[in-house]
């Protein structure tokens, strides 16, 4: 297992390649100004069905330590929830109330002590009647009641060993199974931490009865998503790039293929699959949009490193980017959950 920082895929300087760098764009945005936080580059006309020409990015909050794991809860009048992983808080934002700290601390109550460098929650997901959290600091997956804010741990061990630091998750639209990644980004020493009990990083499945299955051992998996029919799970791998796994009737990985090669996009963190099967994946550039075959349709270029994204029921794509949260109006929609 190689030693990498938390943002190894995003900030390591992976080259995009001259082929993409010189690819002709169908529409060029105006030069950036201090008030512009990004732009949309269109590589294929199919992107018009997902993002209107002229859609603008806007910031909804800034000044965060490191924001991650956004998810939308409720209908069009619902709210965005997201993690400030190092700040150890979960924020809630909507148009009516603005941005407020919803839980503090969100994870490990003793902060960065004891070899934990990311004490808060990371990936969040709306499901199972509450807010599901990949709790990096407490090294578990939990469910948070939206009214009482009480937490119940769904799992913190596999075969008697503590997880490394659960990072991101998705929910099967077929049966409500939770698939989550477990790198070691939350630990101060990613490889030799005395807190580590597993000698591997992997992808796991929490079944509807909360039983846990190891789906496979992978090289520092991070972002994860699932297809609209629940038959394919996608996730990043620091060596291979983006992998796609067919899911059998028992919810297990049946076969694996490379969906995007490691050098095709500069870095990768969180990702979401929309209701049409398109992938929206973070990178050092921003958010890349790819169709179900892996064809690159375009990229939302945004200032700063983009960590993750989610679809709001209000018609926006929300993005956690370094120390800010941004959004852009889109036509794509999120997957329904079981």
N, C-alpha and C positions, 0 to 999 in steps of 0.2 A: 504494500500500500504506500503510495507516495505522499510526502508531506506537502500540504497546500494550505493556503490561508482560506478564510471563510469565503472570499470572493475569487477563488482560484480560477474558475472558468470565466468570470467577467473581467477581472482586472489584470490577468496575466499577460495581456498584450498579444493574444492570438490574432494572427493576420487574417483578414477577410479574404485576401487574394485579389490579384489584379483583374481577374475576370469579372467579379462582381463590382469592384471599384470603378471599372470603366464601362459597366453596362449602361446602355442608353436608358434614360428615364422618359416615360411617356408624358410626365408633367413635372416641371420644376417649380418648387416653391420660391417665394420671394426671399431675398437675402435676409438673414436673421437680424433682428434689432434687439436692444436690451429688453424689450417687452415681450419678445417671442421666445418661448421655452422649447420649441421644437417645430417640426414640420412632417408632413406625410410625403413619402416618396413612393410613386406608383410604378411598379415594374410590369404589371399586367392589367388589362382592362377589367378583369374579373374583380379587382379590388373595389370598383365603383359600386358593386352590389353590397359591399360591407362597410365602406366609409365614403360619405359624400365628398365630392370634390369641394374644397374650400373649408372643410371641417377644421376647427382650430383647437389647439391644446390650451388648457388653462390650469393654473395651480389652485388647489382648494385648501392646502395647508403646507406649511414649511417650518423649518427650524427644529426638525426632529433629529434624533440621534442616528437611528437607522431603521427605516420603516419597511415593513414586509407584510406578507400574508393577507392581502385584502379579500373580503367576501361581502356580498350584499345580502341583507336579511329583509324579507318582506317584499311587498309590491312596489309600485312606482313611488309611493309615499314612505317607503322603508328607509333603511339606513346602511351606510358603509361602515364596516368594522375592519380595523387593520392593526397590526402589531408594530410597536416600537421595540425591537428585540433587545437592544442594548439598554434602552431607557426603561425596559421592564414594565411596559404599559400596553393596554389595549385601548385604542381610541374608537369613538363612535362619531360619525359625521352624517348629517343630512342638511338639506337646503334650509329647513325651518330653524333648526337648533344650532347649526354650525358644528364646529369640532369641539368635542369634550373628551376628557379622559374617562373611560368607562370602568376600567379595573386597574388598580395600582397597589401592589405589584401584580403583574399578570402571570408570573412564573415563580422562579426560585426566590424565596423571601430574603435570603441572605446575600442577594446581589451577586457580585463578581467574585466572591470568596470561594475557596475550596476548588480552584481549578476550573470554575465555570466562567466563561467570558461572554456568553450570550444568555443571560438569566431569564429573559422573557419568553413569551410565546412567539412562534414563527408563523407557519401557515394556519389560516383559519378557514372554516368551511361551514356553511349553513346546512344543517342536517340533523336527523334523529330528534327533531323537536327542540333543538337548541343550537348553540354555537360550539362546533367541534374545534379543538385546538391541538396543533402539534406543539407541545410544550417543551421547548429546547432546554430551559433551565431545570425543570423537574424531570426531564428525560422520560416523558410519557405522552400518551394521547388521552385527552380528557374531553368531557362534555360540560359546557357551562350553561346553566339555566338562564334564559334571557330576562326573566323577571327577578329572581332572587340573586342571581350572579354566583350561586353556589356551584362548586365544581365536583364532578365525579370522575375518577380515573377509570378509563376503559381498559387500558393496558400500560404497564411500565416494564414488563419483562417478557422474555421469550426463552423457554427452556431453562428457567431459573436465573437468567442473566439480564441485567439492566440494559436498556437500550442506550445507544450512544447519545444522540440528541435529535429526536424526531423533527423533521424539517417541513415537509409539505404533504398534502393529502388530496385525494379525490374520492367521490362516492359513486358507486355503481348505480346507474339508473334502473338496473334490473332487479336487484335485491337489497340495495342499501349497504352492501359491503364497503368498508373503508380501506383504500389502498394508501399506504404512506411510505415515505422514504426516511432512512435513518443514517445520515452521514454523521461525522463527529465534529461539525463546525462549531458547536456550542462549547466544546472543551478547549481549555487553554493549550494543551498539548494534544494535537489531533491524532497522533499515532501512539505515543507512549504514556498517555495520561494514566495515573494510578486509578482514576475513576472508571476507566474502560474495562468492561467485563466481556465484551464481544471482540473477537479478533478479526472482524469483517464489518463491512457496511452493506446494507441490503434494502430490499423492498419487502414490505409485509402486508398482510391482509387481515383485517378484523372482520370476521363473519357477523351476520345479524345476531348470533348468540354470544358474541364477544370472544369466541375462540380465535386464536392467532395462528397464522401460517406464514412461514418464510417463503416468499415467492421466488427469491433468488438472491445470490450474493453478487454485488456489482461494485464498480470502482467509483465510490463517492457519489451515489445518486442524489438528486436534488429536487428539481421541479417534477411534477407528475400530473397527468390528466387522463381522461377516459373518453372513448368515442360515444356518440349518441345512442348506439345500440348496446353499449356495455360490453362489447366483444373485443375491444382493443385497449390496452393500457399503454400509455407513452410516458417515458421518463428520461431525464438526462443521465449521462454517464461521463465522468471526466475524461476517460480515454476514448470511448467509442462515439460519443456525441449524443444523439437522441435515439433511443431504442423504442421499438414497438413490439408488444407481446400480444398474441392472440389468446383469448380467454376461453377455457373450456366450460362445460356445463357445471362443473364443481367450483368454478371461480378461480382456477389455477392457470398459470402460464402454460400454454400449449406449445408455442414456438416463438422464436425471437428473430427480428430483422432490424437492420439499421434504417431508421426513418430519415435522419439527417446526419451526414458525416460530421465529425468533430471540427473539421477545418472549413465547413461551408458557411458557418455563421460565427462571429467572434464572441465566444463565450455563451453561457446559457445558465439560467437560474429557474425561476418559476414559469409555469405555462398554464394555459387554459385551452380547452377544446370547445368550440361553439356548437350550436344546435345543428349546423350544417356539416360538422366534422372538420372544420378548419382549425389549424393550430395557431395560437397567438402566444409566442414565446419570447421571453426577455433575452437581452443580450447587452453587450457594451454599447451597441448602437441605439437601443431602445426596444421596441416591440416588433418582431418580425411576424408577418402573417403568411401562412403556407396553406395550400389546399390539401385535401385528404391524400393526394398522391405525393406530397412533399414539394410541390412546385411553389417557388417564392413569388408571392403576389405583390408584396411591398413591405415597407418598414415605416413605423412611426418613430422618427428620430427625435430624441428628447435629451435635454441637457442633464448630465449626470448618469450614473449607472442605474439602469432600470432592473429592479429585482423581481417584480411579479405584477400580475394584473388580474382583473376580474370584471365580469359584466354586471352592471347594475340594471335593475328592472325599470329604471328611469330612462334607459336608452343610451347610457354612457359606458365607455370602457374606462375603468379606473386603474391607475398605475402607481405603484410605490417605487419611487426613484430617489435613492440616496436619502436625503433629508427632507424630501417633499412628497406630497401626493398630488397627482395631476389627473385630468380626465379629458376625454374627447368624445364627441357624439358619434355613435356608430349604428349601423343597421343590424349587426350581428347580435345574437341573443345567447344567453347561457343555457346549459343543459338543464332539463328538469331532474330532480332527484327523487329516489324511491322513498 
